Amino acid sequence: MTGVFHLMAISFARVLVYCKLRRQRSPANSNSRQSAALPGAGFASLLVVFTILSASINRSAAAESTQPRFAVLVFSKTSAFRHDSIPDGIAAIQTLGAENGFAVDSTEDAARFTDAELARYKVVVFLSTTGDILDDAQKAAFERYIRSGGGFVGVHSASDTEYRWAWYGRLVGAYFADHPEIQPAAVHVEDRTHPSTTDLPATLQRTDEWYNLRSNPRGAVHVLATLDEVTYSGGKMGSDHPIAWCQAIDGGRSWYTAMGHTSESYAEPLFRLHLLGGIESAAGVAGSCPR
């Protein structure tokens, strides 16, 4: 409520200044009729000010007392390539949280991967992580987190992470192999009902760094969207090139998109809706992934 009292103090000060200005502007030789009218006008103005102030206080109090629906931890540690877009991704997820009622913390401190810390969050987002980023104890804690019903969201190079951790390979769905240069391509939405794709057009045209994968995850995961290799150069997976998918795994929920390399991605309304739907579905508050 600190913000509310601060607003009250500022507004009350403005009211006092208003009253002083009204007195200073009253002409010294005003006739009695004009002088008699001033208190009424001043009272009406004060009433308007206090009405606005009261409404502002009520709105501020409501905003401060509203509890978030759930909490998200954005993890962006890297030990190999580091994406310049990571700050943009964090900022975008924070904005999505503010607009959609969930709390967002961000960290690159792997020491937070403990049972107690992870239990605070419905979803852990691996945002363009790369390389080996967790030790054995931290890996074990994360596995327990998923098995207890936690949610995982992997963005872009989350698939370029922890190649020697077989369980993580299942969680993310597939590992990164290579990519051509950044270029436009067409993404075909395969599932039009999932929260992360329901607001997308049937074919989405956008520019990104398009990943080739070491294996096709179809069959182990539910594919949400595929990449049309005819629309760009450098694709190596053929006619079936999954680019986003979800799965229920070991009691938890996993969602992954290979998109999100560029900083511009996180300013795109449709990509942000894609990301929002992935987070909310991984949290278990919007839709579910078909088994």
Rosetta blueprint (number, residue, H / E / L):
1 M L
2 T H
3 G H
4 V H
5 F H
6 H H
7 L H
8 M H
9 A H
10 I H
11 S H
12 F H
13 A H
14 R H
15 V H
16 L H
17 V H
18 Y H
19 C H
20 K H
21 L H
22 R H
23 R H
24 Q H
25 R H
26 S L
27 P L
28 A L
29 N L
30 S L
31 N L
32 S H
33 R H
34 Q H
35 S H
36 A H
37 A H
38 L H
39 P H
40 G H
41 A H
42 G H
43 F H
44 A H
45 S H
46 L H
47 L H
48 V H
49 V H
50 F H
51 T H
52 I H
53 L H
54 S H
55 A H
56 S H
57 I H
58 N H
59 R H
60 S H
61 A H
62 A H
63 A H
64 E H
65 S H
66 T L
67 Q L
68 P L
69 R L
70 F L
71 A E
72 V E
73 L E
74 V E
75 F E
76 S L
77 K L
78 T E
79 S L
80 A L
81 F L
82 R L
83 H L
84 D L
85 S L
86 I H
87 P H
88 D H
89 G H
90 I H
91 A H
92 A H
93 I H
94 Q H
95 T H
96 L H
97 G H
98 A H
99 E H
100 N H
101 G L
102 F L
103 A E
104 V E
105 D E
106 S E
107 T E
108 E L
109 D L
110 A H
111 A H
112 R H
113 F L
114 T L
115 D H
116 A H
117 E H
118 L H
119 A L
120 R L
121 Y L
122 K L
123 V E
124 V E
125 V E
126 F E
127 L E
128 S L
129 T L
130 T E
131 G E
132 D L
133 I L
134 L L
135 D L
136 D H
137 A H
138 Q H
139 K H
140 A H
141 A H
142 F H
143 E H
144 R H
145 Y H
146 I H
147 R H
148 S L
149 G L
150 G L
151 G E
152 F E
153 V E
154 G E
155 V E
156 H H
157 S H
158 A H
159 S H
160 D H
161 T E
162 E L
163 Y L
164 R L
165 W L
166 A H
167 W H
168 Y H
169 G H
170 R H
171 L H
172 V H
173 G L
174 A L
175 Y L
176 F E
177 A E
178 D E
179 H L
180 P L
181 E L
182 I L
183 Q E
184 P E
185 A E
186 A E
187 V E
188 H E
189 V E
190 E L
191 D L
192 R L
193 T L
194 H L
195 P L
196 S L
197 T L
198 T L
199 D L
200 L L
201 P L
202 A L
203 T E
204 L E
205 Q E
206 R E
207 T E
208 D E
209 E L
210 W L
211 Y L
212 N E
213 L E
214 R L
215 S L
216 N L
217 P L
218 R E
219 G L
220 A L
221 V E
222 H E
223 V E
224 L E
225 A E
226 T E
227 L E
228 D E
229 E H
230 V H
231 T H
232 Y L
233 S L
234 G L
235 G L
236 K L
237 M L
238 G L
239 S L
240 D L
241 H L
242 P E
243 I E
244 A E
245 W E
246 C E
247 Q E
248 A E
249 I E
250 D L
251 G L
252 G E
253 R E
254 S E
255 W E
256 Y E
257 T E
258 A L
259 M L
260 G L
261 H L
262 T L
263 S H
264 E H
265 S H
266 Y H
267 A H
268 E L
269 P H
270 L H
271 F H
272 R H
273 L H
274 H H
275 L H
276 L H
277 G H
278 G H
279 I H
280 E H
281 S H
282 A H
283 A H
284 G L
285 V L
286 A L
287 G L
288 S L
289 C L
290 P L
291 R L
